[in-house]
Amino acid sequence: MPDPILTLPEVAVLLKVAEKTVYTMAQKGQIPAFKVRGQWRFKHDDIDAWIDDQKAAAKANIGKGAPDV
């Protein structure tokens, strides 16, 4: 069973993006996150749900000329 709490580098690997990207998204509230003593942490379940939401939004916007999320 995967660890229920992920660090910023772990989320970056999971999403296959740069750590700076995840950091910026967390700061802007674009991805579910919380801080523990100044360091970003992410609940694995929240990230999985967020991914599902992003996929659903992308499917809903196909063919509408909407920008990528």
Jmol script that loads the backbone (N, CA, C; Angstrom):
load data "model"
ATOM      1  N   MET A   1       0.852  -1.196   0.000  1.00  0.00           N
ATOM      2  CA  MET A   1       0.000   0.000   0.000  1.00  0.00           C
ATOM      3  C   MET A   1       0.886   1.243   0.000  1.00  0.00           C
ATOM      4  N   PRO A   2       0.606   2.182  -0.905  1.00  0.00           N
ATOM      5  CA  PRO A   2       1.427   3.394  -0.957  1.00  0.00           C
ATOM      6  C   PRO A   2       1.216   4.261   0.281  1.00  0.00           C
ATOM      7  N   ASP A   3       2.231   5.057   0.573  1.00  0.00           N
ATOM      8  CA  ASP A   3       2.163   5.985   1.698  1.00  0.00           C
ATOM      9  C   ASP A   3       1.017   6.963   1.451  1.00  0.00           C
ATOM     10  N   PRO A   4       0.148   7.177   2.458  1.00  0.00           N
ATOM     11  CA  PRO A   4      -0.989   8.077   2.233  1.00  0.00           C
ATOM     12  C   PRO A   4      -0.596   9.557   2.123  1.00  0.00           C
ATOM     13  N   ILE A   5       0.586   9.913   2.602  1.00  0.00           N
ATOM     14  CA  ILE A   5       1.058  11.296   2.519  1.00  0.00           C
ATOM     15  C   ILE A   5       2.293  11.339   1.627  1.00  0.00           C
ATOM     16  N   LEU A   6       2.260  12.231   0.641  1.00  0.00           N
ATOM     17  CA  LEU A   6       3.357  12.359  -0.317  1.00  0.00           C
ATOM     18  C   LEU A   6       4.088  13.683  -0.116  1.00  0.00           C
ATOM     19  N   THR A   7       5.371  13.673  -0.424  1.00  0.00           N
ATOM     20  CA  THR A   7       6.167  14.898  -0.421  1.00  0.00           C
ATOM     21  C   THR A   7       6.084  15.549  -1.793  1.00  0.00           C
ATOM     22  N   LEU A   8       6.557  16.758  -1.881  1.00  0.00           N
ATOM     23  CA  LEU A   8       6.548  17.472  -3.150  1.00  0.00           C
ATOM     24  C   LEU A   8       7.341  16.718  -4.227  1.00  0.00           C
ATOM     25  N   PRO A   9       8.555  16.244  -3.940  1.00  0.00           N
ATOM     26  CA  PRO A   9       9.276  15.493  -4.978  1.00  0.00           C
ATOM     27  C   PRO A   9       8.541  14.217  -5.422  1.00  0.00           C
ATOM     28  N   GLU A  10       7.861  13.559  -4.502  1.00  0.00           N
ATOM     29  CA  GLU A  10       7.114  12.353  -4.861  1.00  0.00           C
ATOM     30  C   GLU A  10       5.954  12.684  -5.798  1.00  0.00           C
ATOM     31  N   VAL A  11       5.273  13.798  -5.540  1.00  0.00           N
ATOM     32  CA  VAL A  11       4.172  14.210  -6.412  1.00  0.00           C
ATOM     33  C   VAL A  11       4.711  14.594  -7.789  1.00  0.00           C
ATOM     34  N   ALA A  12       5.848  15.260  -7.820  1.00  0.00           N
ATOM     35  CA  ALA A  12       6.458  15.629  -9.101  1.00  0.00           C
ATOM     36  C   ALA A  12       6.763  14.379  -9.933  1.00  0.00           C
ATOM     37  N   VAL A  13       7.287  13.350  -9.298  1.00  0.00           N
ATOM     38  CA  VAL A  13       7.571  12.094 -10.005  1.00  0.00           C
ATOM     39  C   VAL A  13       6.270  11.447 -10.471  1.00  0.00           C
ATOM     40  N   LEU A  14       5.270  11.427  -9.601  1.00  0.00           N
ATOM     41  CA  LEU A  14       3.981  10.824  -9.933  1.00  0.00           C
ATOM     42  C   LEU A  14       3.351  11.503 -11.148  1.00  0.00           C
ATOM     43  N   LEU A  15       3.420  12.836 -11.189  1.00  0.00           N
ATOM     44  CA  LEU A  15       2.813  13.601 -12.281  1.00  0.00           C
ATOM     45  C   LEU A  15       3.753  13.789 -13.471  1.00  0.00           C
ATOM     46  N   LYS A  16       5.011  13.387 -13.283  1.00  0.00           N
ATOM     47  CA  LYS A  16       6.030  13.530 -14.330  1.00  0.00           C
ATOM     48  C   LYS A  16       6.199  14.988 -14.761  1.00  0.00           C
ATOM     49  N   VAL A  17       6.327  15.855 -13.756  1.00  0.00           N
ATOM     50  CA  VAL A  17       6.583  17.277 -13.988  1.00  0.00           C
ATOM     51  C   VAL A  17       7.709  17.708 -13.053  1.00  0.00           C
ATOM     52  N   ALA A  18       8.204  18.909 -13.257  1.00  0.00           N
ATOM     53  CA  ALA A  18       9.269  19.444 -12.410  1.00  0.00           C
ATOM     54  C   ALA A  18       8.741  19.766 -11.009  1.00  0.00           C
ATOM     55  N   GLU A  19       9.620  19.676 -10.022  1.00  0.00           N
ATOM     56  CA  GLU A  19       9.240  20.013  -8.649  1.00  0.00           C
ATOM     57  C   GLU A  19       8.746  21.452  -8.568  1.00  0.00           C
ATOM     58  N   LYS A  20       9.366  22.341  -9.308  1.00  0.00           N
ATOM     59  CA  LYS A  20       8.966  23.754  -9.304  1.00  0.00           C
ATOM     60  C   LYS A  20       7.518  23.905  -9.776  1.00  0.00           C
ATOM     61  N   THR A  21       7.113  23.087 -10.734  1.00  0.00           N
ATOM     62  CA  THR A  21       5.738  23.130 -11.225  1.00  0.00           C
ATOM     63  C   THR A  21       4.759  22.765 -10.117  1.00  0.00           C
ATOM     64  N   VAL A  22       5.060  21.689  -9.390  1.00  0.00           N
ATOM     65  CA  VAL A  22       4.184  21.262  -8.291  1.00  0.00           C
ATOM     66  C   VAL A  22       4.168  22.327  -7.201  1.00  0.00           C
ATOM     67  N   TYR A  23       5.318  22.899  -6.883  1.00  0.00           N
ATOM     68  CA  TYR A  23       5.420  23.942  -5.864  1.00  0.00           C
ATOM     69  C   TYR A  23       4.538  25.136  -6.232  1.00  0.00           C
ATOM     70  N   THR A  24       4.643  25.576  -7.475  1.00  0.00           N
ATOM     71  CA  THR A  24       3.855  26.724  -7.934  1.00  0.00           C
ATOM     72  C   THR A  24       2.363  26.413  -7.897  1.00  0.00           C
ATOM     73  N   MET A  25       1.995  25.215  -8.346  1.00  0.00           N
ATOM     74  CA  MET A  25       0.587  24.820  -8.331  1.00  0.00           C
ATOM     75  C   MET A  25       0.047  24.770  -6.907  1.00  0.00           C
ATOM     76  N   ALA A  26       0.837  24.269  -5.969  1.00  0.00           N
ATOM     77  CA  ALA A  26       0.413  24.199  -4.565  1.00  0.00           C
ATOM     78  C   ALA A  26       0.224  25.613  -4.007  1.00  0.00           C
ATOM     79  N   GLN A  27       1.171  26.501  -4.292  1.00  0.00           N
ATOM     80  CA  GLN A  27       1.075  27.882  -3.810  1.00  0.00           C
ATOM     81  C   GLN A  27      -0.177  28.577  -4.329  1.00  0.00           C
ATOM     82  N   LYS A  28      -0.537  28.306  -5.574  1.00  0.00           N
ATOM     83  CA  LYS A  28      -1.689  28.958  -6.202  1.00  0.00           C
ATOM     84  C   LYS A  28      -3.008  28.244  -5.906  1.00  0.00           C
ATOM     85  N   GLY A  29      -2.939  27.126  -5.179  1.00  0.00           N
ATOM     86  CA  GLY A  29      -4.153  26.384  -4.858  1.00  0.00           C
ATOM     87  C   GLY A  29      -4.695  25.591  -6.031  1.00  0.00           C
ATOM     88  N   GLN A  30      -3.854  25.298  -7.006  1.00  0.00           N
ATOM     89  CA  GLN A  30      -4.277  24.574  -8.193  1.00  0.00           C
ATOM     90  C   GLN A  30      -4.234  23.063  -8.008  1.00  0.00           C
ATOM     91  N   ILE A  31      -3.654  22.623  -6.909  1.00  0.00           N
ATOM     92  CA  ILE A  31      -3.554  21.201  -6.601  1.00  0.00           C
ATOM     93  C   ILE A  31      -3.771  21.064  -5.090  1.00  0.00           C
ATOM     94  N   PRO A  32      -4.477  20.035  -4.636  1.00  0.00           N
ATOM     95  CA  PRO A  32      -4.744  19.913  -3.199  1.00  0.00           C
ATOM     96  C   PRO A  32      -3.461  19.628  -2.412  1.00  0.00           C
ATOM     97  N   ALA A  33      -3.188  20.496  -1.443  1.00  0.00           N
ATOM     98  CA  ALA A  33      -1.948  20.383  -0.672  1.00  0.00           C
ATOM     99  C   ALA A  33      -2.114  21.057   0.683  1.00  0.00           C
ATOM    100  N   PHE A  34      -1.202  20.739   1.580  1.00  0.00           N
ATOM    101  CA  PHE A  34      -1.160  21.399   2.887  1.00  0.00           C
ATOM    102  C   PHE A  34       0.292  21.471   3.335  1.00  0.00           C
ATOM    103  N   LYS A  35       0.543  22.333   4.285  1.00  0.00           N
ATOM    104  CA  LYS A  35       1.909  22.500   4.770  1.00  0.00           C
ATOM    105  C   LYS A  35       2.069  21.903   6.164  1.00  0.00           C
ATOM    106  N   VAL A  36       3.218  21.294   6.378  1.00  0.00           N
ATOM    107  CA  VAL A  36       3.622  20.809   7.685  1.00  0.00           C
ATOM    108  C   VAL A  36       4.964  21.466   7.983  1.00  0.00           C
ATOM    109  N   ARG A  37       4.957  22.359   8.963  1.00  0.00           N
ATOM    110  CA  ARG A  37       6.164  23.092   9.340  1.00  0.00           C
ATOM    111  C   ARG A  37       6.875  23.706   8.138  1.00  0.00           C
ATOM    112  N   GLY A  38       6.075  24.291   7.244  1.00  0.00           N
ATOM    113  CA  GLY A  38       6.617  25.012   6.103  1.00  0.00           C
ATOM    114  C   GLY A  38       6.905  24.167   4.875  1.00  0.00           C
ATOM    115  N   GLN A  39       6.669  22.860   4.941  1.00  0.00           N
ATOM    116  CA  GLN A  39       6.925  22.002   3.781  1.00  0.00           C
ATOM    117  C   GLN A  39       5.611  21.458   3.232  1.00  0.00           C
ATOM    118  N   TRP A  40       5.481  21.477   1.913  1.00  0.00           N
ATOM    119  CA  TRP A  40       4.270  21.007   1.271  1.00  0.00           C
ATOM    120  C   TRP A  40       4.121  19.504   1.398  1.00  0.00           C
ATOM    121  N   ARG A  41       2.893  19.077   1.683  1.00  0.00           N
ATOM    122  CA  ARG A  41       2.538  17.659   1.740  1.00  0.00           C
ATOM    123  C   ARG A  41       1.234  17.471   0.981  1.00  0.00           C
ATOM    124  N   PHE A  42       1.022  16.254   0.494  1.00  0.00           N
ATOM    125  CA  PHE A  42      -0.112  15.950  -0.360  1.00  0.00           C
ATOM    126  C   PHE A  42      -0.692  14.603   0.046  1.00  0.00           C
ATOM    127  N   LYS A  43      -2.024  14.530   0.219  1.00  0.00           N
ATOM    128  CA  LYS A  43      -2.666  13.244   0.490  1.00  0.00           C
ATOM    129  C   LYS A  43      -2.792  12.493  -0.829  1.00  0.00           C
ATOM    130  N   HIS A  44      -2.334  11.255  -0.818  1.00  0.00           N
ATOM    131  CA  HIS A  44      -2.359  10.457  -2.047  1.00  0.00           C
ATOM    132  C   HIS A  44      -3.778  10.371  -2.611  1.00  0.00           C
ATOM    133  N   ASP A  45      -4.762  10.152  -1.739  1.00  0.00           N
ATOM    134  CA  ASP A  45      -6.158  10.074  -2.192  1.00  0.00           C
ATOM    135  C   ASP A  45      -6.615  11.375  -2.849  1.00  0.00           C
ATOM    136  N   ASP A  46      -6.192  12.519  -2.286  1.00  0.00           N
ATOM    137  CA  ASP A  46      -6.556  13.814  -2.870  1.00  0.00           C
ATOM    138  C   ASP A  46      -5.936  13.984  -4.255  1.00  0.00           C
ATOM    139  N   ILE A  47      -4.686  13.549  -4.409  1.00  0.00           N
ATOM    140  CA  ILE A  47      -4.017  13.669  -5.704  1.00  0.00           C
ATOM    141  C   ILE A  47      -4.688  12.762  -6.726  1.00  0.00           C
ATOM    142  N   ASP A  48      -5.028  11.542  -6.320  1.00  0.00           N
ATOM    143  CA  ASP A  48      -5.735  10.626  -7.227  1.00  0.00           C
ATOM    144  C   ASP A  48      -7.071  11.225  -7.675  1.00  0.00           C
ATOM    145  N   ALA A  49      -7.817  11.811  -6.735  1.00  0.00           N
ATOM    146  CA  ALA A  49      -9.100  12.430  -7.063  1.00  0.00           C
ATOM    147  C   ALA A  49      -8.890  13.641  -7.972  1.00  0.00           C
ATOM    148  N   TRP A  50      -7.854  14.415  -7.710  1.00  0.00           N
ATOM    149  CA  TRP A  50      -7.538  15.588  -8.527  1.00  0.00           C
ATOM    150  C   TRP A  50      -7.221  15.166  -9.962  1.00  0.00           C
ATOM    151  N   ILE A  51      -6.450  14.088 -10.105  1.00  0.00           N
ATOM    152  CA  ILE A  51      -6.130  13.569 -11.438  1.00  0.00           C
ATOM    153  C   ILE A  51      -7.416  13.179 -12.168  1.00  0.00           C
ATOM    154  N   ASP A  52      -8.300  12.479 -11.479  1.00  0.00           N
ATOM    155  CA  ASP A  52      -9.577  12.089 -12.085  1.00  0.00           C
ATOM    156  C   ASP A  52     -10.384  13.314 -12.508  1.00  0.00           C
ATOM    157  N   ASP A  53     -10.395  14.349 -11.669  1.00  0.00           N
ATOM    158  CA  ASP A  53     -11.108  15.592 -12.003  1.00  0.00           C
ATOM    159  C   ASP A  53     -10.501  16.255 -13.239  1.00  0.00           C
ATOM    160  N   GLN A  54      -9.177  16.252 -13.320  1.00  0.00           N
ATOM    161  CA  GLN A  54      -8.498  16.864 -14.469  1.00  0.00           C
ATOM    162  C   GLN A  54      -8.830  16.109 -15.754  1.00  0.00           C
ATOM    163  N   LYS A  55      -8.870  14.784 -15.665  1.00  0.00           N
ATOM    164  CA  LYS A  55      -9.214  13.972 -16.836  1.00  0.00           C
ATOM    165  C   LYS A  55     -10.650  14.242 -17.269  1.00  0.00           C
ATOM    166  N   ALA A  56     -11.568  14.336 -16.313  1.00  0.00           N
ATOM    167  CA  ALA A  56     -12.976  14.597 -16.634  1.00  0.00           C
ATOM    168  C   ALA A  56     -13.132  15.978 -17.270  1.00  0.00           C
ATOM    169  N   ALA A  57     -12.428  16.960 -16.737  1.00  0.00           N
ATOM    170  CA  ALA A  57     -12.507  18.318 -17.286  1.00  0.00           C
ATOM    171  C   ALA A  57     -11.950  18.353 -18.702  1.00  0.00           C
ATOM    172  N   ALA A  58     -10.874  17.623 -18.935  1.00  0.00           N
ATOM    173  CA  ALA A  58     -10.277  17.590 -20.268  1.00  0.00           C
ATOM    174  C   ALA A  58     -11.235  16.949 -21.265  1.00  0.00           C
ATOM    175  N   LYS A  59     -11.910  15.876 -20.858  1.00  0.00           N
ATOM    176  CA  LYS A  59     -12.875  15.217 -21.748  1.00  0.00           C
ATOM    177  C   LYS A  59     -14.047  16.147 -22.053  1.00  0.00           C
ATOM    178  N   ALA A  60     -14.492  16.893 -21.061  1.00  0.00           N
ATOM    179  CA  ALA A  60     -15.623  17.798 -21.244  1.00  0.00           C
ATOM    180  C   ALA A  60     -15.276  18.954 -22.180  1.00  0.00           C
ATOM    181  N   ASN A  61     -14.000  19.316 -22.240  1.00  0.00           N
ATOM    182  CA  ASN A  61     -13.574  20.458 -23.049  1.00  0.00           C
ATOM    183  C   ASN A  61     -13.109  20.075 -24.445  1.00  0.00           C
ATOM    184  N   ILE A  62     -13.057  18.789 -24.758  1.00  0.00           N
ATOM    185  CA  ILE A  62     -12.596  18.361 -26.076  1.00  0.00           C
ATOM    186  C   ILE A  62     -13.528  18.948 -27.146  1.00  0.00           C
ATOM    187  N   GLY A  63     -12.907  19.601 -28.108  1.00  0.00           N
ATOM    188  CA  GLY A  63     -13.677  20.150 -29.222  1.00  0.00           C
ATOM    189  C   GLY A  63     -14.330  21.481 -28.946  1.00  0.00           C
ATOM    190  N   LYS A  64     -14.168  22.013 -27.749  1.00  0.00           N
ATOM    191  CA  LYS A  64     -14.782  23.310 -27.422  1.00  0.00           C
ATOM    192  C   LYS A  64     -13.807  24.458 -27.564  1.00  0.00           C
ATOM    193  N   GLY A  65     -12.567  24.156 -27.927  1.00  0.00           N
ATOM    194  CA  GLY A  65     -11.571  25.208 -28.067  1.00  0.00           C
ATOM    195  C   GLY A  65     -11.101  25.768 -26.745  1.00  0.00           C
ATOM    196  N   ALA A  66     -11.377  25.056 -25.663  1.00  0.00           N
ATOM    197  CA  ALA A  66     -10.949  25.523 -24.334  1.00  0.00           C
ATOM    198  C   ALA A  66      -9.467  25.247 -24.145  1.00  0.00           C
ATOM    199  N   PRO A  67      -8.774  26.108 -23.410  1.00  0.00           N
ATOM    200  CA  PRO A  67      -7.352  25.868 -23.153  1.00  0.00           C
ATOM    201  C   PRO A  67      -7.153  24.667 -22.250  1.00  0.00           C
ATOM    202  N   ASP A  68      -5.970  24.073 -22.332  1.00  0.00           N
ATOM    203  CA  ASP A  68      -5.628  22.952 -21.456  1.00  0.00           C
ATOM    204  C   ASP A  68      -5.643  23.395 -20.010  1.00  0.00           C
ATOM    205  N   VAL A  69      -6.028  22.482 -19.128  1.00  0.00           N
ATOM    206  CA  VAL A  69      -6.078  22.774 -17.698  1.00  0.00           C
ATOM    207  C   VAL A  69      -4.782  22.393 -17.065  1.00  0.00           C
TER     208      VAL A  69
END
end "model"
wireframe off; spacefill off
backbone 0.3
color backbone group
